[in-house]
């Protein structure tokens, strides 16, 4: 079991740098940040850009993998984004994990003045976004046209450090997105389906999604072991770092369902992911080293 942590881009670098360094020193396998122009009730800030944050994190770390959780088509075009991805993959010496998602409604979908798309249309756009991004990152001189994006002799030289391209970790809960993850993803990340504060129901939804992914991989003739499976623990009604015991139990349940990776969040003082950094420190120093498969 690999364990990752999300560090929200809501602190100036004078504060955030310590967190990224500490995540690596504690032995987390991967560290992520959100890719939004603003997020929920934190939209009034402070809030910083994901790619700039990850580039800075790459400069102060050397081992830990770094990623977007998740990059959004709401405000990104694959041609420009390809240049940012290849730069970050180069700066990090091939440590980038590219989390990709369909993009939700809210600030990101409204701030540029564009029409808010239905869920179906957002998946249509996400399919195009992923297909074109995959092509751009593997080939140089791409011309392509869809309903949402176009490219005319787009260049990506020198390409990614990781070949044939950086790994995609595709966020998916619905059937079309799950199939997209099975087609393009080296990893799949799910939030489960939350129904109020019923923790047991959330775990049942996670189990159902894991089973659905098994079926999709089988239908596609893909080896289930070729897809890493990430579970965002804090989409559950209870914060995973509410206690050491709760975190340990959650990791165990994820492993039983076949997940290879789990992701928690750096505790904040209030609002989203409110918690105690002392619990995070205890988990990192006492729990992580004892997880199966870790030395």
C-alpha positions as CSV (number, residue, x, y, z in Angstrom):
1,X,0.0,0.0,0.0
2,X,1.3,3.4,-1.0
3,X,0.1,6.5,0.8
4,X,-0.1,10.0,-0.5
5,X,-1.0,13.4,0.9
6,X,-2.8,16.5,-0.5
7,X,-1.3,19.8,0.4
8,X,-3.8,22.5,-0.6
9,X,-2.3,25.5,-2.4
10,X,-3.8,27.8,0.3
11,X,-0.6,29.0,2.0
12,X,2.2,31.3,1.0
13,X,5.4,29.4,0.1
14,X,7.1,30.5,3.3
15,X,4.6,28.1,5.0
16,X,4.0,25.5,2.3
17,X,7.6,24.7,1.6
18,X,8.0,23.1,5.0
19,X,5.0,20.8,4.4
20,X,6.3,19.5,1.0
21,X,9.7,18.9,2.5
22,X,8.2,17.2,5.5
23,X,5.9,15.0,3.4
24,X,9.0,13.5,1.7
25,X,11.0,13.2,5.0
26,X,8.1,11.3,6.5
27,X,8.1,8.8,3.7
28,X,4.8,9.6,1.9
29,X,4.9,8.0,-1.6
30,X,3.2,10.9,-3.4
31,X,2.1,14.4,-2.6
32,X,-0.6,16.3,-4.5
33,X,-2.3,19.7,-4.8
34,X,-5.7,20.8,-6.1
35,X,-5.9,22.3,-9.6
36,X,-8.5,25.1,-9.2
37,X,-8.7,28.8,-9.8
38,X,-10.6,28.9,-6.5
39,X,-12.2,26.2,-4.5
40,X,-15.5,26.2,-2.6
41,X,-15.6,28.5,0.4
42,X,-11.9,29.0,0.2
43,X,-12.3,30.9,-3.0
44,X,-11.5,34.2,-1.3
45,X,-8.1,33.0,-0.7
46,X,-5.3,32.8,-0.2
47,X,-5.0,30.4,-3.2
48,X,-2.1,29.6,-5.5
49,X,-1.6,28.0,-8.9
50,X,-1.2,24.2,-9.0
51,X,1.6,24.0,-11.6
52,X,3.6,26.8,-10.0
53,X,3.2,25.1,-6.6
54,X,4.3,21.7,-7.9
55,X,7.3,23.2,-9.7
56,X,8.4,24.8,-6.4
57,X,7.8,21.5,-4.6
58,X,9.9,19.7,-7.1
59,X,12.8,22.0,-6.4
60,X,12.8,21.2,-2.6
61,X,12.3,17.5,-2.9
62,X,14.1,14.6,-4.6
63,X,12.2,11.4,-4.2
64,X,8.5,11.9,-3.6
65,X,6.1,11.8,-6.6
66,X,4.2,15.0,-7.2
67,X,0.8,15.4,-8.8
68,X,-2.4,17.3,-9.6
69,X,-5.6,16.0,-7.9
70,X,-7.0,16.7,-10.4
71,X,-6.2,18.9,-13.4
72,X,-9.4,20.5,-14.8
73,X,-10.6,21.0,-18.4
74,X,-12.7,23.9,-16.9
75,X,-9.8,26.3,-17.6
76,X,-7.0,24.3,-19.3
77,X,-6.4,23.7,-23.0
78,X,-4.4,20.6,-23.8
79,X,-1.9,22.4,-26.1
80,X,-0.8,24.9,-23.5
81,X,-1.1,22.4,-20.7
82,X,1.2,20.0,-22.5
83,X,4.0,22.6,-22.3
84,X,3.5,23.0,-18.6
85,X,3.4,19.2,-18.1
86,X,6.6,18.6,-20.0
87,X,8.4,21.4,-18.1
88,X,7.3,20.0,-14.7
89,X,8.2,16.5,-15.6
90,X,11.6,17.7,-16.6
91,X,12.1,19.9,-13.4
92,X,11.0,17.0,-11.2
93,X,13.2,14.5,-13.1
94,X,10.3,12.3,-14.0
95,X,8.4,12.4,-10.7
96,X,5.1,13.8,-12.0
97,X,1.8,12.0,-11.7
98,X,-0.9,13.7,-13.7
99,X,-4.3,13.5,-12.1
100,X,-7.1,14.3,-14.5
101,X,-10.8,15.0,-13.9
102,X,-13.9,16.2,-15.8
103,X,-14.1,19.5,-13.9
104,X,-17.1,20.3,-11.7
105,X,-19.5,23.2,-11.5
106,X,-18.8,26.2,-9.3
107,X,-16.2,28.9,-9.4
108,X,-13.9,27.3,-11.9
109,X,-16.7,26.8,-14.4
110,X,-18.1,30.3,-13.9
111,X,-15.1,32.6,-13.5
112,X,-14.2,32.7,-17.2
113,X,-17.8,33.6,-18.1
114,X,-18.4,30.3,-20.0
115,X,-21.6,28.4,-20.0
116,X,-21.9,25.8,-17.2
117,X,-22.0,22.4,-18.9
118,X,-24.2,19.5,-17.8
119,X,-22.6,16.4,-16.4
120,X,-23.0,14.6,-19.8
121,X,-21.3,17.4,-21.7
122,X,-18.5,17.7,-19.1
123,X,-17.7,14.0,-19.7
124,X,-17.8,14.7,-23.5
125,X,-15.3,17.5,-23.0
126,X,-13.2,15.4,-20.6
127,X,-13.0,12.6,-23.2
128,X,-11.7,15.0,-25.8
129,X,-9.3,16.6,-23.3
130,X,-7.8,13.3,-22.3
131,X,-7.5,11.9,-25.8
132,X,-5.8,15.0,-27.2
133,X,-3.5,15.4,-24.1
134,X,-2.4,11.7,-24.5
135,X,-1.7,12.3,-28.2
136,X,0.2,15.6,-27.6
137,X,2.4,14.1,-24.9
138,X,3.4,11.1,-27.0
139,X,3.8,12.8,-30.4
140,X,5.3,16.0,-31.8
141,X,3.5,18.0,-34.5
142,X,-0.1,17.2,-33.7
143,X,-3.1,18.5,-35.7
144,X,-6.5,17.5,-34.3
145,X,-10.0,18.9,-34.0
146,X,-12.9,18.1,-31.8
147,X,-16.0,19.8,-30.5
148,X,-14.2,21.5,-27.6
149,X,-10.5,21.6,-28.5
150,X,-8.3,21.9,-31.6
151,X,-4.6,21.7,-32.3
152,X,-2.7,22.8,-35.4
153,X,0.8,21.3,-35.8
154,X,1.2,21.6,-32.0
155,X,4.7,20.9,-30.7
156,X,5.8,19.1,-27.6
157,X,9.5,18.6,-28.2
158,X,11.5,17.4,-26.2
159,X,8.6,15.3,-24.7
160,X,8.4,13.8,-21.3
161,X,11.1,12.4,-19.2
162,X,8.8,9.5,-18.4
163,X,8.2,7.6,-21.6
164,X,6.0,7.3,-23.5
165,X,4.4,10.0,-21.4
166,X,3.7,11.0,-17.8
167,X,1.3,8.6,-16.1
168,X,-2.4,9.6,-16.1
169,X,-4.3,9.0,-12.9
170,X,-7.9,9.4,-14.1
171,X,-10.7,10.5,-11.7
172,X,-13.8,8.5,-12.3
173,X,-17.0,7.4,-10.6
174,X,-19.5,7.2,-13.5
175,X,-19.5,4.5,-16.2
176,X,-18.1,6.6,-19.1
177,X,-15.3,8.1,-17.0
178,X,-14.5,4.6,-15.7
179,X,-14.1,3.4,-19.2
180,X,-11.9,6.4,-20.0
181,X,-9.7,5.6,-17.0
182,X,-9.4,2.0,-18.2
183,X,-8.4,3.1,-21.6
184,X,-5.9,5.9,-20.9
185,X,-5.0,5.6,-17.2
186,X,-2.0,4.2,-15.6
187,X,-4.0,4.9,-12.4
188,X,-7.6,5.4,-11.4
189,X,-8.7,7.6,-8.5
190,X,-12.2,7.6,-7.0
191,X,-13.9,9.6,-4.3
192,X,-16.7,7.1,-3.8
193,X,-20.3,8.3,-3.6
194,X,-21.2,10.2,-0.5
195,X,-24.8,10.1,0.8
196,X,-24.9,12.4,3.8
197,X,-23.0,11.3,6.8
198,X,-23.4,7.5,6.4
199,X,-19.8,6.2,6.5
200,X,-20.9,2.6,5.9
201,X,-22.8,3.6,2.8
202,X,-19.7,5.4,1.5
203,X,-17.6,2.3,1.9
204,X,-20.3,0.2,0.1
205,X,-20.2,2.7,-2.8
206,X,-16.4,2.4,-3.0
207,X,-16.7,-1.4,-3.1
208,X,-19.3,-1.2,-5.8
209,X,-17.0,1.1,-7.9
210,X,-14.0,-1.2,-7.4
211,X,-16.2,-4.1,-8.7
212,X,-17.4,-2.0,-11.6
213,X,-13.8,-1.2,-12.6
214,X,-12.9,-4.9,-12.5
215,X,-15.7,-5.6,-14.9
216,X,-14.7,-2.8,-17.3
217,X,-11.0,-4.0,-17.3
218,X,-12.1,-7.5,-18.0
219,X,-14.4,-6.4,-20.9
220,X,-11.4,-4.4,-22.3
221,X,-9.1,-7.3,-22.0
222,X,-6.8,-5.3,-19.7
223,X,-4.8,-6.9,-16.9
224,X,-6.2,-5.6,-13.6
225,X,-2.8,-5.4,-12.2
226,X,-1.7,-2.9,-14.8
227,X,-4.0,-0.2,-13.3
228,X,-3.0,1.5,-10.0
229,X,-6.1,2.2,-7.8
230,X,-6.2,5.4,-5.7
231,X,-8.8,6.1,-3.1
232,X,-9.3,9.6,-1.8
233,X,-10.1,8.8,1.8
234,X,-11.3,12.3,2.8
235,X,-14.3,12.1,0.4
236,X,-15.8,10.0,3.2
237,X,-18.0,11.6,5.9
238,X,-15.2,11.3,8.4
239,X,-11.8,12.9,8.0
240,X,-9.2,10.2,7.7
241,X,-6.8,11.9,10.1
242,X,-9.5,12.4,12.8
243,X,-7.5,9.8,14.8
244,X,-4.7,7.4,14.3
245,X,-7.1,4.4,14.7
246,X,-9.5,5.7,12.1
247,X,-6.7,6.2,9.6
248,X,-5.3,2.8,10.1
249,X,-8.7,1.2,9.8
250,X,-9.4,3.1,6.6
251,X,-6.2,2.0,5.0
252,X,-6.9,-1.6,5.9
253,X,-10.4,-1.4,4.3
254,X,-9.0,0.1,1.2
255,X,-6.4,-2.6,0.8
256,X,-9.1,-5.3,1.3
257,X,-11.0,-3.7,-1.7
258,X,-7.9,-3.9,-3.9
259,X,-6.7,-0.3,-3.8
260,X,-3.0,0.1,-4.2
261,X,-2.9,3.7,-3.0
262,X,-4.7,5.9,-0.6
263,X,-4.6,9.7,-0.3
264,X,-5.2,11.8,2.8
265,X,-5.0,15.6,3.3
266,X,-2.7,17.8,5.4
267,X,-4.9,19.0,8.3
268,X,-6.1,22.6,8.2
269,X,-7.0,24.8,11.2
270,X,-10.7,25.0,10.2
271,X,-13.3,24.3,7.5
272,X,-12.3,21.6,5.0
273,X,-10.0,18.9,6.4
274,X,-9.9,20.5,9.8
275,X,-7.6,18.5,12.1
276,X,-4.5,18.2,14.2
277,X,-1.1,18.1,12.7
278,X,0.0,16.0,15.7
279,X,-2.1,13.2,14.4
280,X,-0.6,13.5,11.0
281,X,2.9,13.3,12.5
282,X,2.0,10.2,14.5
283,X,0.5,8.5,11.5
284,X,3.6,9.3,9.4
285,X,6.1,8.1,12.0
286,X,4.3,5.2,13.6
287,X,1.7,3.9,11.1
288,X,3.3,4.4,7.6
289,X,6.5,2.4,8.4
290,X,4.5,-0.6,9.5
291,X,2.2,-0.8,6.5
292,X,2.5,-4.0,4.4
293,X,5.2,-3.8,1.7
294,X,7.0,-0.9,3.3
295,X,10.5,-1.3,4.8
